[in-house]
Amino acid sequence: MNMSAAQAITNYEVLLALTGQMRAAAVHGEWDRLISIEQQRSQLLVEMKLIDAVVKLDATLRQRKTQLIENILADDTEIRNRTQVWMSQLQRNIDSNNNAQRLRQTYGA
């Protein structure tokens, strides 16, 4: 395995680890932590695009890459599900506060 192929696979392993940390943060409602990890992940993705554009993987490494991507996508789905629930709750809170504010303005309470 050449160095660039090894680095490409290592990048996907790191990406999986970061995505797992994001999933854990979402499960625990640690939204600031999730955002911080997402920023790290975004930087890694920029680097990965450059390497992936030039690296050719053999069949074994392509299979490993596919497995890693499948796991990353599974974590991404869980993150998305958790953040959608949180966003819905946040929207309900905002709507409730807006309704209360309109009532105060209307009735002077």
C-alpha contacts under 8 A as a table, 3 or more apart, distances in Angstrom:
res1	aa1	res2	aa2	distance
1	M	5	A	6.33
1	M	6	A	6.46
2	N	5	A	5.41
2	N	6	A	6.27
3	M	6	A	5.06
3	M	7	Q	6.10
4	S	7	Q	4.95
4	S	8	A	6.09
4	S	51	I	7.19
4	S	55	V	6.33
5	A	8	A	5.04
5	A	9	I	6.40
5	A	55	V	6.06
5	A	56	K	6.95
5	A	57	L	6.15
5	A	61	L	7.99
6	A	9	I	5.31
6	A	10	T	6.10
7	Q	10	T	4.91
7	Q	11	N	6.00
8	A	11	N	5.14
8	A	12	Y	6.57
8	A	48	M	6.97
8	A	51	I	6.48
8	A	52	D	6.61
8	A	55	V	7.49
9	I	12	Y	5.15
9	I	13	E	6.31
9	I	61	L	7.37
9	I	64	R	7.70
9	I	65	K	6.42
10	T	13	E	4.98
10	T	14	V	6.16
11	N	14	V	5.08
11	N	15	L	6.02
11	N	44	L	7.51
11	N	48	M	6.65
12	Y	15	L	4.84
12	Y	16	L	6.09
12	Y	65	K	6.91
12	Y	68	L	6.41
12	Y	69	I	7.42
13	E	16	L	5.07
13	E	17	A	6.29
13	E	68	L	6.79
14	V	17	A	4.99
14	V	18	L	6.17
15	L	18	L	5.13
15	L	19	T	6.05
15	L	41	R	6.56
15	L	44	L	7.36
15	L	45	L	7.98
15	L	72	I	7.49
16	L	19	T	5.05
16	L	20	G	6.05
16	L	68	L	6.69
16	L	69	I	7.80
16	L	71	N	7.03
16	L	72	I	5.31
17	A	20	G	5.03
17	A	21	Q	6.29
18	L	21	Q	5.02
18	L	22	M	6.23
18	L	37	I	6.64
18	L	38	E	7.89
18	L	40	Q	7.97
18	L	41	R	6.45
19	T	22	M	4.92
19	T	23	R	6.14
19	T	41	R	7.65
19	T	72	I	6.36
19	T	75	D	6.31
19	T	76	D	6.98
20	G	23	R	4.97
20	G	24	A	6.22
20	G	72	I	7.79
20	G	75	D	6.30
21	Q	24	A	5.08
21	Q	25	A	6.17
21	Q	34	L	7.73
21	Q	37	I	7.40
22	M	25	A	5.01
22	M	26	A	6.15
22	M	33	R	7.66
22	M	34	L	5.03
22	M	37	I	6.30
22	M	38	E	7.11
22	M	79	I	7.08
23	R	26	A	5.07
23	R	27	V	6.13
23	R	34	L	7.89
23	R	75	D	6.02
23	R	76	D	7.35
23	R	78	E	6.57
23	R	79	I	5.19
24	A	27	V	5.06
24	A	28	H	6.27
25	A	28	H	5.19
25	A	29	G	5.97
25	A	30	E	4.79
25	A	31	W	6.66
25	A	33	R	6.31
25	A	34	L	5.42
26	A	29	G	4.93
26	A	30	E	5.94
26	A	31	W	6.48
26	A	34	L	6.51
26	A	79	I	5.96
26	A	82	R	5.97
26	A	83	T	6.77
27	V	30	E	7.74
27	V	79	I	7.78
27	V	82	R	6.66
30	E	33	R	5.45
30	E	34	L	6.25
31	W	34	L	4.94
31	W	35	I	6.24
32	D	35	I	5.18
32	D	36	S	6.26
33	R	36	S	5.04
33	R	37	I	6.20
34	L	37	I	5.26
34	L	38	E	6.08
35	I	38	E	4.96
35	I	39	Q	6.34
36	S	39	Q	5.27
36	S	40	Q	6.71
37	I	40	Q	5.08
37	I	41	R	6.17
38	E	41	R	4.89
38	E	42	S	6.06
39	Q	42	S	5.10
39	Q	43	Q	6.46
40	Q	43	Q	5.28
40	Q	44	L	6.41
41	R	44	L	5.07
41	R	45	L	6.20
42	S	45	L	5.07
42	S	46	V	6.52
43	Q	46	V	5.33
43	Q	47	E	6.69
44	L	47	E	5.17
44	L	48	M	6.10
45	L	48	M	4.88
45	L	49	K	6.21
46	V	49	K	5.43
46	V	50	L	6.93
47	E	50	L	5.48
47	E	51	I	6.66
48	M	51	I	5.17
48	M	52	D	5.84
49	K	52	D	5.14
49	K	53	A	6.03
50	L	53	A	5.39
50	L	54	V	7.13
51	I	54	V	5.67
51	I	55	V	6.02
52	D	55	V	5.27
52	D	56	K	7.84
57	L	60	T	7.82
57	L	61	L	5.57
57	L	62	R	5.69
58	D	61	L	5.41
58	D	62	R	6.09
59	A	62	R	5.05
59	A	63	Q	6.17
60	T	63	Q	5.15
60	T	64	R	6.34
61	L	64	R	4.92
61	L	65	K	6.02
62	R	65	K	4.97
62	R	66	T	6.11
63	Q	66	T	5.04
63	Q	67	Q	6.29
64	R	67	Q	5.12
64	R	68	L	6.23
65	K	68	L	5.11
65	K	69	I	6.14
66	T	69	I	5.09
66	T	70	E	6.16
67	Q	70	E	5.14
67	Q	71	N	6.36
68	L	71	N	5.18
68	L	72	I	6.15
69	I	72	I	4.93
69	I	73	L	6.07
70	E	73	L	5.14
70	E	74	A	6.25
71	N	74	A	5.06
71	N	75	D	6.32
72	I	75	D	5.18
72	I	76	D	6.10
73	L	76	D	4.84
73	L	77	T	6.14
74	A	77	T	5.16
74	A	78	E	6.49
75	D	78	E	5.13
75	D	79	I	6.16
76	D	79	I	4.99
76	D	80	R	6.06
77	T	80	R	5.09
77	T	81	N	6.15
78	E	81	N	5.07
78	E	82	R	6.17
79	I	82	R	5.17
79	I	83	T	6.05
80	R	83	T	5.16
80	R	84	Q	5.99
81	N	84	Q	5.27
81	N	85	V	6.46
82	R	85	V	5.30
82	R	86	W	6.34
83	T	86	W	4.92
83	T	87	M	5.96
84	Q	87	M	5.01
84	Q	88	S	6.10
85	V	88	S	5.14
85	V	89	Q	6.29
86	W	89	Q	5.12
86	W	90	L	6.10
87	M	90	L	4.94
87	M	91	Q	6.05
88	S	91	Q	5.06
88	S	92	R	6.24
89	Q	92	R	5.10
89	Q	93	N	6.28
90	L	93	N	5.09
90	L	94	I	6.22
91	Q	94	I	5.04
91	Q	95	D	6.06
92	R	95	D	5.05
92	R	96	S	6.03
93	N	96	S	5.05
93	N	97	N	6.14
94	I	97	N	5.11
94	I	98	N	6.09
95	D	98	N	5.03
95	D	99	N	6.12
96	S	99	N	5.09
96	S	100	A	6.20
97	N	100	A	5.07
97	N	101	Q	6.12
98	N	101	Q	5.05
98	N	102	R	6.19
99	N	102	R	5.13
99	N	103	L	6.21
100	A	103	L	5.10
100	A	104	R	6.24
101	Q	104	R	5.10
101	Q	105	Q	6.18
102	R	105	Q	5.02
102	R	106	T	5.95
103	L	106	T	5.02
103	L	107	Y	5.84
103	L	108	G	7.61
103	L	109	A	7.49
104	R	107	Y	5.35
104	R	108	G	4.96
104	R	109	A	4.71
105	Q	108	G	5.29
105	Q	109	A	7.33
